[in-house]
Amino acid sequence: MLKILPACLCLTLALISPLALVSTAQGQSDPKDEARAASNQADKLYRQGDYQGASLLYQQGLDLLTKSVGPEHPSTLTSLSNLAATYRDLGDYARALELDQKALEARERILGPEHPDTLT
């Protein structure tokens, strides 16, 4: 049976595939570079209003950063906040709040309550 995919999913799949091509000079894939590429593509989709596509790429970047630099690294927390914003725009307020609270608690613990990244 032929299944037709929504246009945003097709675009997202087309964007995800090139992320696997990101590599270092030694030919090894660098998870931080892949995460950055995923985030950059997610940013583009987000600005275009494709929040579903952006959420998939933000999640991919978040997963890569969590594995490569850890769950409480500032880059990981930024990725977590970006994912929360897409959930908010998708109307999933409970999930957005959960992720925002997780990021805020980690920033307060790591950076302190008065750090600019904690306050924004």
ChimeraX commands (.cxc) that place a marker at each C-alpha (Angstrom):
marker #1 position 0.00,0.00,0.00 radius 0.5
marker #1 position 1.40,3.39,-0.98 radius 0.5
marker #1 position 1.39,5.86,1.85 radius 0.5
marker #1 position 1.61,9.59,1.21 radius 0.5
marker #1 position 3.59,11.53,3.77 radius 0.5
marker #1 position 2.76,15.09,4.80 radius 0.5
marker #1 position 4.94,17.68,3.06 radius 0.5
marker #1 position 6.55,18.83,6.32 radius 0.5
marker #1 position 7.60,15.25,7.15 radius 0.5
marker #1 position 9.09,14.77,3.70 radius 0.5
marker #1 position 11.05,18.01,4.06 radius 0.5
marker #1 position 12.20,16.99,7.52 radius 0.5
marker #1 position 13.37,13.59,6.30 radius 0.5
marker #1 position 15.24,15.27,3.47 radius 0.5
marker #1 position 17.00,17.53,5.98 radius 0.5
marker #1 position 17.84,14.78,8.45 radius 0.5
marker #1 position 19.63,12.57,5.91 radius 0.5
marker #1 position 22.42,15.10,5.12 radius 0.5
marker #1 position 23.18,15.39,8.83 radius 0.5
marker #1 position 24.73,11.95,8.67 radius 0.5
marker #1 position 27.34,13.37,6.27 radius 0.5
marker #1 position 28.83,15.69,8.88 radius 0.5
marker #1 position 32.25,14.31,9.74 radius 0.5
marker #1 position 35.70,15.18,10.99 radius 0.5
marker #1 position 38.88,15.18,8.93 radius 0.5
marker #1 position 39.53,11.59,10.02 radius 0.5
marker #1 position 36.21,10.48,8.54 radius 0.5
marker #1 position 34.66,9.96,11.96 radius 0.5
marker #1 position 31.27,11.41,12.67 radius 0.5
marker #1 position 31.37,14.09,15.39 radius 0.5
marker #1 position 28.17,14.12,17.46 radius 0.5
marker #1 position 28.65,17.79,18.39 radius 0.5
marker #1 position 28.87,18.77,14.71 radius 0.5
marker #1 position 25.85,16.64,13.90 radius 0.5
marker #1 position 23.94,18.26,16.77 radius 0.5
marker #1 position 24.89,21.73,15.52 radius 0.5
marker #1 position 23.75,20.83,12.00 radius 0.5
marker #1 position 20.46,19.45,13.33 radius 0.5
marker #1 position 19.92,22.58,15.39 radius 0.5
marker #1 position 20.67,24.87,12.44 radius 0.5
marker #1 position 18.18,23.01,10.27 radius 0.5
marker #1 position 15.64,23.03,13.11 radius 0.5
marker #1 position 16.08,26.80,13.45 radius 0.5
marker #1 position 15.26,27.23,9.75 radius 0.5
marker #1 position 12.14,25.09,10.01 radius 0.5
marker #1 position 11.08,26.90,13.18 radius 0.5
marker #1 position 11.38,30.29,11.48 radius 0.5
marker #1 position 9.27,28.92,8.60 radius 0.5
marker #1 position 6.57,27.85,11.06 radius 0.5
marker #1 position 7.20,24.11,10.67 radius 0.5
marker #1 position 7.20,23.41,14.40 radius 0.5
marker #1 position 6.67,19.67,13.97 radius 0.5
marker #1 position 9.70,19.35,11.70 radius 0.5
marker #1 position 11.73,21.59,13.99 radius 0.5
marker #1 position 10.82,19.51,17.03 radius 0.5
marker #1 position 12.12,16.33,15.36 radius 0.5
marker #1 position 15.46,17.96,14.58 radius 0.5
marker #1 position 15.75,19.67,17.97 radius 0.5
marker #1 position 15.13,16.27,19.58 radius 0.5
marker #1 position 17.81,14.70,17.40 radius 0.5
marker #1 position 20.28,17.42,18.38 radius 0.5
marker #1 position 19.34,17.08,22.04 radius 0.5
marker #1 position 19.93,13.33,21.96 radius 0.5
marker #1 position 23.34,13.78,20.32 radius 0.5
marker #1 position 24.42,16.46,22.79 radius 0.5
marker #1 position 23.20,14.48,25.80 radius 0.5
marker #1 position 25.35,11.54,24.71 radius 0.5
marker #1 position 28.41,13.55,23.70 radius 0.5
marker #1 position 28.72,16.37,26.26 radius 0.5
marker #1 position 26.24,15.30,28.94 radius 0.5
marker #1 position 22.73,16.24,30.03 radius 0.5
marker #1 position 23.75,19.35,31.97 radius 0.5
marker #1 position 26.14,20.96,29.51 radius 0.5
marker #1 position 25.04,24.52,28.59 radius 0.5
marker #1 position 24.64,23.53,24.91 radius 0.5
marker #1 position 22.41,20.62,25.89 radius 0.5
marker #1 position 20.30,22.92,28.06 radius 0.5
marker #1 position 19.92,25.40,25.20 radius 0.5
marker #1 position 18.80,22.56,22.96 radius 0.5
marker #1 position 16.32,21.49,25.64 radius 0.5
marker #1 position 14.91,25.03,25.79 radius 0.5
marker #1 position 14.60,25.16,21.99 radius 0.5
marker #1 position 12.66,21.91,22.02 radius 0.5
marker #1 position 10.40,23.30,24.75 radius 0.5
marker #1 position 9.65,26.34,22.57 radius 0.5
marker #1 position 8.54,24.14,19.69 radius 0.5
marker #1 position 6.24,22.16,21.99 radius 0.5
marker #1 position 4.78,25.45,23.22 radius 0.5
marker #1 position 4.11,26.51,19.62 radius 0.5
marker #1 position 2.58,23.11,18.88 radius 0.5
marker #1 position 0.19,23.62,21.80 radius 0.5
marker #1 position 1.72,20.90,24.00 radius 0.5
marker #1 position 2.01,23.21,26.99 radius 0.5
marker #1 position 2.49,20.46,29.58 radius 0.5
marker #1 position 5.50,19.02,27.75 radius 0.5
marker #1 position 6.92,22.51,27.12 radius 0.5
marker #1 position 6.62,23.40,30.79 radius 0.5
marker #1 position 8.28,20.13,31.83 radius 0.5
marker #1 position 11.29,20.75,29.57 radius 0.5
marker #1 position 11.57,24.44,30.52 radius 0.5
marker #1 position 11.54,23.55,34.22 radius 0.5
marker #1 position 14.17,20.87,33.70 radius 0.5
marker #1 position 16.44,23.34,31.87 radius 0.5
marker #1 position 15.89,26.07,34.47 radius 0.5
marker #1 position 16.63,23.79,37.43 radius 0.5
marker #1 position 19.84,22.58,35.79 radius 0.5
marker #1 position 20.96,26.12,34.93 radius 0.5
marker #1 position 20.31,27.32,38.48 radius 0.5
marker #1 position 22.33,24.42,39.87 radius 0.5
marker #1 position 25.22,24.70,37.40 radius 0.5
marker #1 position 25.43,28.41,36.56 radius 0.5
marker #1 position 23.73,29.92,39.58 radius 0.5
marker #1 position 20.42,31.76,39.90 radius 0.5
marker #1 position 21.83,35.15,38.82 radius 0.5
marker #1 position 23.66,34.01,35.67 radius 0.5
marker #1 position 22.32,35.67,32.48 radius 0.5
marker #1 position 21.61,32.28,30.87 radius 0.5
marker #1 position 19.56,31.27,33.89 radius 0.5
marker #1 position 17.57,34.50,33.83 radius 0.5
marker #1 position 16.63,34.34,30.13 radius 0.5
marker link #1:1,2 radius 0.2
marker link #1:2,3 radius 0.2
marker link #1:3,4 radius 0.2
marker link #1:4,5 radius 0.2
marker link #1:5,6 radius 0.2
marker link #1:6,7 radius 0.2
marker link #1:7,8 radius 0.2
marker link #1:8,9 radius 0.2
marker link #1:9,10 radius 0.2
marker link #1:10,11 radius 0.2
marker link #1:11,12 radius 0.2
marker link #1:12,13 radius 0.2
marker link #1:13,14 radius 0.2
marker link #1:14,15 radius 0.2
marker link #1:15,16 radius 0.2
marker link #1:16,17 radius 0.2
marker link #1:17,18 radius 0.2
marker link #1:18,19 radius 0.2
marker link #1:19,20 radius 0.2
marker link #1:20,21 radius 0.2
marker link #1:21,22 radius 0.2
marker link #1:22,23 radius 0.2
marker link #1:23,24 radius 0.2
marker link #1:24,25 radius 0.2
marker link #1:25,26 radius 0.2
marker link #1:26,27 radius 0.2
marker link #1:27,28 radius 0.2
marker link #1:28,29 radius 0.2
marker link #1:29,30 radius 0.2
marker link #1:30,31 radius 0.2
marker link #1:31,32 radius 0.2
marker link #1:32,33 radius 0.2
marker link #1:33,34 radius 0.2
marker link #1:34,35 radius 0.2
marker link #1:35,36 radius 0.2
marker link #1:36,37 radius 0.2
marker link #1:37,38 radius 0.2
marker link #1:38,39 radius 0.2
marker link #1:39,40 radius 0.2
marker link #1:40,41 radius 0.2
marker link #1:41,42 radius 0.2
marker link #1:42,43 radius 0.2
marker link #1:43,44 radius 0.2
marker link #1:44,45 radius 0.2
marker link #1:45,46 radius 0.2
marker link #1:46,47 radius 0.2
marker link #1:47,48 radius 0.2
marker link #1:48,49 radius 0.2
marker link #1:49,50 radius 0.2
marker link #1:50,51 radius 0.2
marker link #1:51,52 radius 0.2
marker link #1:52,53 radius 0.2
marker link #1:53,54 radius 0.2
marker link #1:54,55 radius 0.2
marker link #1:55,56 radius 0.2
marker link #1:56,57 radius 0.2
marker link #1:57,58 radius 0.2
marker link #1:58,59 radius 0.2
marker link #1:59,60 radius 0.2
marker link #1:60,61 radius 0.2
marker link #1:61,62 radius 0.2
marker link #1:62,63 radius 0.2
marker link #1:63,64 radius 0.2
marker link #1:64,65 radius 0.2
marker link #1:65,66 radius 0.2
marker link #1:66,67 radius 0.2
marker link #1:67,68 radius 0.2
marker link #1:68,69 radius 0.2
marker link #1:69,70 radius 0.2
marker link #1:70,71 radius 0.2
marker link #1:71,72 radius 0.2
marker link #1:72,73 radius 0.2
marker link #1:73,74 radius 0.2
marker link #1:74,75 radius 0.2
marker link #1:75,76 radius 0.2
marker link #1:76,77 radius 0.2
marker link #1:77,78 radius 0.2
marker link #1:78,79 radius 0.2
marker link #1:79,80 radius 0.2
marker link #1:80,81 radius 0.2
marker link #1:81,82 radius 0.2
marker link #1:82,83 radius 0.2
marker link #1:83,84 radius 0.2
marker link #1:84,85 radius 0.2
marker link #1:85,86 radius 0.2
marker link #1:86,87 radius 0.2
marker link #1:87,88 radius 0.2
marker link #1:88,89 radius 0.2
marker link #1:89,90 radius 0.2
marker link #1:90,91 radius 0.2
marker link #1:91,92 radius 0.2
marker link #1:92,93 radius 0.2
marker link #1:93,94 radius 0.2
marker link #1:94,95 radius 0.2
marker link #1:95,96 radius 0.2
marker link #1:96,97 radius 0.2
marker link #1:97,98 radius 0.2
marker link #1:98,99 radius 0.2
marker link #1:99,100 radius 0.2
marker link #1:100,101 radius 0.2
marker link #1:101,102 radius 0.2
marker link #1:102,103 radius 0.2
marker link #1:103,104 radius 0.2
marker link #1:104,105 radius 0.2
marker link #1:105,106 radius 0.2
marker link #1:106,107 radius 0.2
marker link #1:107,108 radius 0.2
marker link #1:108,109 radius 0.2
marker link #1:109,110 radius 0.2
marker link #1:110,111 radius 0.2
marker link #1:111,112 radius 0.2
marker link #1:112,113 radius 0.2
marker link #1:113,114 radius 0.2
marker link #1:114,115 radius 0.2
marker link #1:115,116 radius 0.2
marker link #1:116,117 radius 0.2
marker link #1:117,118 radius 0.2
marker link #1:118,119 radius 0.2
marker link #1:119,120 radius 0.2
view
